[in-house]
Amino acid sequence: MLHLFDEAKTLTLYNFSRYLIERPADWQPHYQVTGFFPLQIRNASKENVPIKLTAWLQNGEAPVYVGFGSIPVPDPPLLGKIINDVLAATQLRIILCKGWSALPEMQAC
């Protein structure tokens, strides 16, 4: 299927920052790096949000969402290490959505 998309030059958007991963020089023009997609929640119901999560969200900088959806992670321990290294180096706050992947326990803050 991916081969057909490539032949048709289907626009493919990669929503990561060019400051984190530089766009490969050999990519064709239909592959575009967009940067992150900001999420603004309006009129969201707060009835099902755990109290600890609400307090955490209100007590600091807005977090960055990191998610993998249905993409399986081939090396969960390595990904866990990379995420922890990024957090230690940047002091970012993240919300990690593992999707279908089996990730190692991550230290909650």
C-alpha positions as YAML, in Angstrom:
chain: A
units: angstrom
residues:
- id: 1
  name: MET
  ca: [0.00, 0.00, 0.00]
- id: 2
  name: LEU
  ca: [2.79, 2.44, 0.87]
- id: 3
  name: HIS
  ca: [4.37, 1.78, -2.51]
- id: 4
  name: LEU
  ca: [1.13, 2.85, -4.23]
- id: 5
  name: PHE
  ca: [1.00, 6.05, -2.18]
- id: 6
  name: ASP
  ca: [4.60, 6.80, -3.11]
- id: 7
  name: GLU
  ca: [3.98, 6.20, -6.83]
- id: 8
  name: ALA
  ca: [0.93, 8.49, -6.71]
- id: 9
  name: LYS
  ca: [3.00, 11.10, -4.86]
- id: 10
  name: THR
  ca: [0.32, 11.30, -2.17]
- id: 11
  name: LEU
  ca: [0.96, 14.19, 0.19]
- id: 12
  name: THR
  ca: [2.35, 12.76, 3.42]
- id: 13
  name: LEU
  ca: [2.57, 14.97, 6.50]
- id: 14
  name: TYR
  ca: [4.99, 14.28, 9.34]
- id: 15
  name: ASN
  ca: [3.97, 16.19, 12.45]
- id: 16
  name: PHE
  ca: [7.29, 16.43, 14.23]
- id: 17
  name: SER
  ca: [9.56, 19.40, 14.66]
- id: 18
  name: ARG
  ca: [12.36, 19.95, 12.18]
- id: 19
  name: TYR
  ca: [14.37, 21.04, 15.23]
- id: 20
  name: LEU
  ca: [14.13, 17.51, 16.65]
- id: 21
  name: ILE
  ca: [14.52, 15.56, 13.42]
- id: 22
  name: GLU
  ca: [15.85, 17.26, 10.32]
- id: 23
  name: ARG
  ca: [13.94, 16.56, 7.12]
- id: 24
  name: PRO
  ca: [15.98, 14.03, 5.11]
- id: 25
  name: ALA
  ca: [17.58, 15.64, 2.06]
- id: 26
  name: ASP
  ca: [16.51, 12.77, -0.21]
- id: 27
  name: TRP
  ca: [12.77, 13.12, 0.51]
- id: 28
  name: GLN
  ca: [10.58, 14.02, -2.42]
- id: 29
  name: PRO
  ca: [8.42, 17.18, -2.24]
- id: 30
  name: HIS
  ca: [5.25, 15.26, -1.33]
- id: 31
  name: TYR
  ca: [6.79, 14.39, 2.05]
- id: 32
  name: GLN
  ca: [6.38, 17.40, 4.30]
- id: 33
  name: VAL
  ca: [7.42, 18.08, 7.89]
- id: 34
  name: THR
  ca: [4.71, 20.25, 9.45]
- id: 35
  name: GLY
  ca: [5.84, 20.71, 13.01]
- id: 36
  name: PHE
  ca: [3.66, 19.68, 15.90]
- id: 37
  name: PHE
  ca: [-0.11, 19.97, 15.71]
- id: 38
  name: PRO
  ca: [-1.27, 22.10, 18.67]
- id: 39
  name: LEU
  ca: [-4.38, 20.80, 20.39]
- id: 40
  name: GLN
  ca: [-6.85, 23.20, 21.91]
- id: 41
  name: ILE
  ca: [-9.68, 21.62, 23.82]
- id: 42
  name: ARG
  ca: [-12.82, 23.68, 24.01]
- id: 43
  name: ASN
  ca: [-15.87, 22.87, 26.07]
- id: 44
  name: ALA
  ca: [-14.42, 19.53, 27.08]
- id: 45
  name: SER
  ca: [-16.24, 17.60, 29.74]
- id: 46
  name: LYS
  ca: [-14.22, 17.39, 32.95]
- id: 47
  name: GLU
  ca: [-16.46, 14.77, 34.52]
- id: 48
  name: ASN
  ca: [-14.22, 11.80, 33.67]
- id: 49
  name: VAL
  ca: [-10.82, 13.44, 34.19]
- id: 50
  name: PRO
  ca: [-9.01, 12.02, 37.23]
- id: 51
  name: ILE
  ca: [-8.43, 14.63, 39.95]
- id: 52
  name: LYS
  ca: [-4.66, 13.94, 40.01]
- id: 53
  name: LEU
  ca: [-4.42, 14.56, 36.25]
- id: 54
  name: THR
  ca: [-6.39, 17.80, 36.51]
- id: 55
  name: ALA
  ca: [-4.10, 19.02, 39.30]
- id: 56
  name: TRP
  ca: [-0.98, 18.04, 37.34]
- id: 57
  name: LEU
  ca: [-2.20, 19.84, 34.21]
- id: 58
  name: GLN
  ca: [-2.93, 23.01, 36.20]
- id: 59
  name: ASN
  ca: [0.39, 22.96, 38.05]
- id: 60
  name: GLY
  ca: [3.01, 23.75, 35.41]
- id: 61
  name: GLU
  ca: [3.73, 24.37, 31.77]
- id: 62
  name: ALA
  ca: [1.44, 22.86, 29.15]
- id: 63
  name: PRO
  ca: [2.60, 19.31, 28.42]
- id: 64
  name: VAL
  ca: [3.63, 17.90, 25.06]
- id: 65
  name: TYR
  ca: [1.57, 14.96, 23.83]
- id: 66
  name: VAL
  ca: [3.61, 11.99, 22.61]
- id: 67
  name: GLY
  ca: [1.60, 9.19, 21.07]
- id: 68
  name: PHE
  ca: [2.11, 6.18, 18.86]
- id: 69
  name: GLY
  ca: [-1.45, 5.19, 17.98]
- id: 70
  name: SER
  ca: [-1.43, 1.76, 16.38]
- id: 71
  name: ILE
  ca: [2.27, 1.85, 15.49]
- id: 72
  name: PRO
  ca: [4.05, -1.00, 17.29]
- id: 73
  name: VAL
  ca: [7.28, -0.02, 18.98]
- id: 74
  name: PRO
  ca: [9.97, -2.58, 18.00]
- id: 75
  name: ASP
  ca: [12.28, -1.90, 20.97]
- id: 76
  name: PRO
  ca: [10.23, -0.72, 23.99]
- id: 77
  name: PRO
  ca: [13.18, -0.52, 26.45]
- id: 78
  name: LEU
  ca: [15.13, 1.66, 23.99]
- id: 79
  name: LEU
  ca: [12.14, 3.94, 23.45]
- id: 80
  name: GLY
  ca: [11.67, 4.24, 27.21]
- id: 81
  name: LYS
  ca: [15.31, 5.24, 27.58]
- id: 82
  name: ILE
  ca: [15.04, 7.81, 24.77]
- id: 83
  name: ILE
  ca: [11.92, 9.37, 26.29]
- id: 84
  name: ASN
  ca: [13.52, 9.53, 29.73]
- id: 85
  name: ASP
  ca: [16.69, 11.07, 28.23]
- id: 86
  name: VAL
  ca: [14.65, 13.72, 26.41]
- id: 87
  name: LEU
  ca: [12.74, 14.53, 29.59]
- id: 88
  name: ALA
  ca: [15.95, 14.82, 31.60]
- id: 89
  name: ALA
  ca: [17.60, 17.06, 28.99]
- id: 90
  name: THR
  ca: [14.64, 19.35, 28.34]
- id: 91
  name: GLN
  ca: [12.57, 19.40, 31.53]
- id: 92
  name: LEU
  ca: [9.48, 19.06, 29.31]
- id: 93
  name: ARG
  ca: [6.29, 17.66, 30.72]
- id: 94
  name: ILE
  ca: [4.69, 15.03, 28.52]
- id: 95
  name: ILE
  ca: [1.54, 13.03, 28.26]
- id: 96
  name: LEU
  ca: [2.56, 9.67, 26.83]
- id: 97
  name: CYS
  ca: [-0.05, 7.62, 25.01]
- id: 98
  name: LYS
  ca: [1.38, 4.22, 24.27]
- id: 99
  name: GLY
  ca: [-1.46, 3.19, 21.98]
- id: 100
  name: TRP
  ca: [-1.12, -0.47, 21.09]
- id: 101
  name: SER
  ca: [2.53, -0.66, 22.07]
- id: 102
  name: ALA
  ca: [3.80, -2.52, 25.11]
- id: 103
  name: LEU
  ca: [6.07, 0.07, 26.70]
- id: 104
  name: PRO
  ca: [8.09, -0.35, 29.88]
- id: 105
  name: GLU
  ca: [6.94, 1.33, 33.06]
- id: 106
  name: MET
  ca: [7.69, 5.02, 32.88]
- id: 107
  name: GLN
  ca: [8.36, 7.13, 35.94]
- id: 108
  name: ALA
  ca: [5.38, 9.38, 36.59]
- id: 109
  name: CYS
  ca: [6.03, 12.87, 37.87]
...
